[in-house]
Amino acid sequence: MSSRSSSRPSTRPDPPAPPPRAVSVAELDLDLDTPDGPVTALRPAPGGPPLAPGDVYALVRLRGRPAATVIGAVREGEDPAEVLGALARERVETAARPRTEAEHHASKREVPRSGGTPATPPRASVIVATRERPESLARALDSLLAQDHPDHELIVVDNAPRTTDTHDLVTHKYAGRVRYVREDTPGLAVAHNTGAAAADGEVLAFTDDDVIADPRWLTALTEPFAADPGLGCVTGLILPARLSTPAQVLLESHGGFAKGFAPRLYDSARPPADEPMFPFTAGSFGSGANMAFRAAALRQAGGFDPATGTGTPAKGGDDLYAFVAVLSAGFRLRYTPEALVWHHHRETWQDLRNQAYGYGAGLTAYLTATLVRRPRMLPALLTRLPRGLAYARSMTAQRGEGDGGGVPGEHGTQHHPWPRSLSRLERRGMLYGPIGYAKARVAQAGLRKAAAR
């Protein structure tokens, strides 16, 4: 479900300078069984345009597994596979070198890949919340119906619809293959709770209507639950399907939605040394466009907070709240880059402004929700706050220090300076978040009273 903030930050023109160039997005398959392993395939990203001379951003797969991203300038007449293949081999070689101290800490949370036969993934329910986006929804559903998972169902939750477009699409084009559920109360968390209540899977997988899922997405996202009974949540990798506008390139240059290519395990019993605010650093765990929960764990955690999420005054934070809720209930959370979806980023400068404000609001709204619903976590937050603030200052100080040239090559490379106006909008959103959450709670209470009459 796409972000649709009701906030309208100032539309004063404030584009990044110089504007980032459009970038082709591709998938590059390498065989590295030999030192000079050949490129076995190069193709456009799913849902993206054909490759063209110029800058090309490519996902590197090693024997089918996502391993890195590279960016290369391909001139007219050059072989893109040759240019990108050389960069990919260099990237893989660099990744194998000794780690920095921060990377060493992170490596302690990496999950080793099993060399044995993968466990059979449990039955899964895929839930897609949507609102008035039938064209992008159809693209997402086509990819979800092509999954190689052996036992799953697909549910679309039509959230506060204004037209019958979504209903008509699902009940006509996808009749018998996709279940249609209507939820008239606006809000992403409410829609997710409604979808979860209608589902019968042991695992509940959630994604958005603006993604294209890799054919192995659902299998990779659900297999870990079969191997680890203490696992409550799994998140996956999100990469851009297109980088055709300056706003899309800028967002991806500062990390986008990706969380890297190393599998990681988060456990409240073993807090990570490199995250002083854990478990309140929920943004590092994953994103709502690519997440799955053990159904029993999500129920035990109380589900999604209905006063969070896009479509509510809180503007976001529903996924972050659920991550922390499941961790605080005693379950583990795993990030796996093998579970891949391609995301269609917002295209315009105003979209990016709204997104920046919504991120800030969602962050403090989810923290407020966590403390309101789990007041026992307040001492832990206060204890971690001094170190966390120092850590946040060091991280935000790096933003805006890009060199102003180039294009994104990997998560968070920050080749383009982050405009100060967007940082100001994020901070404004953070100030608003607790107020938005309170407004959403009041609205939810009013709806409950009206329903009880």
Disulfide bonds with the S-S distance in Angstrom:
none
